[in-house]
Amino acid sequence: MDAETALARFAATIDAHDWEGLRALLHPDFTCRLVHTGEEFARDAWVDFNAGYPGFERLHLDDSLVSGDRAVGRAHVVGRNAMGEPEHFAVASFLTLRGGLIVESVEVWADLYGGPPPERRG
């Protein structure tokens, strides 16, 4: 599988909540690092983390860039908080492939509607 196909399948399987399909896209040595929290997950732990994430509903791939065995995708993620209200996030996923499977993902998440920091609110 090439990087463009891998990124498209990565996004589609997450959006479909197809956790076994996601696991199949990932190399046995897969790791995911969440830049915003400093956490790092191995393959099965990362799939389980996503499968059990409370309130997750949709992921839509908005943009992508591919070069060789690397792909970057920017996606819009929608979830629900504990009160059932929608929450919107952006995530940039930096993927690296090895042997046609995703061996690494580095993710950078942002809350889309948190507003500016207090010092810039006016």
C-alpha positions as CSV (number, residue, x, y, z in Angstrom):
1,M,0.0,0.0,0.0
2,D,1.3,3.5,-0.8
3,A,1.2,6.4,1.6
4,E,-1.8,8.1,-0.2
5,T,-3.9,5.0,0.0
6,A,-2.8,4.4,3.6
7,L,-3.8,7.8,4.7
8,A,-7.2,7.6,3.0
9,R,-7.9,4.1,4.5
10,F,-6.6,5.3,7.9
11,A,-9.2,8.2,8.0
12,A,-12.0,6.1,6.5
13,T,-11.6,3.2,9.0
14,I,-11.4,5.6,12.0
15,D,-14.5,7.4,10.7
16,A,-16.3,4.0,10.3
17,H,-15.3,2.9,13.8
18,D,-13.8,-0.2,12.1
19,W,-11.2,-0.9,14.8
20,E,-10.1,-4.3,13.4
21,G,-9.8,-2.7,10.0
22,L,-7.6,0.0,11.6
23,R,-5.5,-2.6,13.4
24,A,-4.9,-4.3,10.0
25,L,-3.4,-1.1,8.5
26,L,-0.8,-0.8,11.3
27,H,2.6,-2.4,11.3
28,P,3.3,-4.7,14.3
29,D,5.9,-2.1,15.4
30,F,3.5,0.8,15.1
31,T,3.7,3.7,17.6
32,C,1.6,6.8,18.0
33,R,2.8,9.9,19.8
34,L,0.3,12.5,20.9
35,V,2.4,15.7,20.8
36,H,-0.1,17.7,22.9
37,T,0.0,15.3,25.8
38,G,3.3,13.6,25.4
39,E,1.7,10.1,25.4
40,E,3.0,7.3,23.3
41,F,1.0,4.2,22.4
42,A,1.9,0.8,20.8
43,R,-0.4,-0.6,18.1
44,D,-3.0,-2.4,20.2
45,A,-3.1,0.1,23.0
46,W,-3.7,2.9,20.4
47,V,-6.5,1.1,18.7
48,D,-8.1,0.3,22.0
49,F,-7.7,4.0,23.1
50,N,-9.5,5.1,20.0
51,A,-12.2,2.4,20.2
52,G,-13.0,3.4,23.8
53,Y,-12.7,7.2,23.4
54,P,-16.0,8.6,24.9
55,G,-18.2,10.6,22.6
56,F,-16.2,10.1,19.3
57,E,-18.6,10.3,16.3
58,R,-16.9,11.3,13.1
59,L,-13.5,12.0,11.4
60,H,-13.4,13.8,8.1
61,L,-10.1,14.1,6.2
62,D,-9.9,17.7,5.0
63,D,-6.5,17.9,3.4
64,S,-3.5,15.7,2.7
65,L,0.1,15.8,1.5
66,V,2.1,12.8,0.5
67,S,5.8,12.3,-0.3
68,G,7.4,8.8,-0.6
69,D,6.5,6.7,2.4
70,R,5.2,9.7,4.4
71,A,1.7,11.3,4.5
72,V,0.3,14.1,6.4
73,G,-3.5,14.6,6.9
74,R,-5.5,17.3,8.5
75,A,-8.9,16.2,9.7
76,H,-12.0,17.5,11.4
77,V,-13.2,15.4,14.3
78,V,-16.6,15.6,15.9
79,G,-17.5,14.2,19.2
80,R,-20.0,14.7,22.1
81,N,-19.2,15.8,25.6
82,A,-20.7,14.3,28.7
83,M,-23.8,16.5,28.4
84,G,-24.3,15.4,24.8
85,E,-23.2,18.7,23.2
86,P,-21.1,18.6,20.1
87,E,-17.4,19.2,20.3
88,H,-15.1,19.9,17.3
89,F,-11.4,19.3,17.0
90,A,-8.7,19.5,14.3
91,V,-6.0,16.9,14.1
92,A,-2.9,16.7,12.0
93,S,-1.6,13.2,11.6
94,F,1.9,12.6,10.3
95,L,2.2,9.0,9.1
96,T,5.2,6.9,8.1
97,L,4.9,3.6,6.3
98,R,7.1,0.6,6.4
99,G,6.5,-2.4,4.2
100,G,3.1,-1.0,3.1
101,L,1.8,-0.6,6.6
102,I,1.7,2.5,8.9
103,V,4.6,2.2,11.4
104,E,4.3,5.6,13.0
105,S,1.8,8.3,13.6
106,V,2.5,11.6,15.2
107,E,-0.7,13.5,16.1
108,V,-1.2,17.2,16.9
109,W,-4.7,18.0,18.2
110,A,-6.5,21.3,18.7
111,D,-9.9,22.4,20.0
112,L,-11.5,24.3,17.2
113,Y,-14.0,26.4,19.2
114,G,-12.1,27.2,22.4
115,G,-11.6,30.8,21.3
116,P,-8.5,32.9,21.7
117,P,-6.5,32.9,24.9
118,P,-7.8,35.2,27.7
119,E,-5.2,37.9,27.0
120,R,-6.5,38.3,23.4
121,R,-10.3,38.2,24.2
122,G,-11.8,41.5,23.8
